[in-house]
């Protein structure tokens, strides 16, 4: 049972982090291509747009993330009597 709970928690963590990681990957790839084409090697050009994009992705995905977390927590609390046995 403990392994099942740990598996569910890890799956939920991966699922929740997927939108922000995807946005960061896409923006980072676009910036890398832009830097390769223009030969601009400015370090802040890589970090600032990725941070802004990830924050915007978090704002967009936040209701979905909270819904997933609430469902997981609700299921966990409702299954406490079964876990005690």
Secondary structure by P-SEA (a helix, b strand, c coil): caaaaaaaaaaaaaaaaaaaaaaaaaaaaaaaaaaaaacccccccccaaaaaaaaaaaaaaaaaaaaaaaaaaaaaaaacccccc
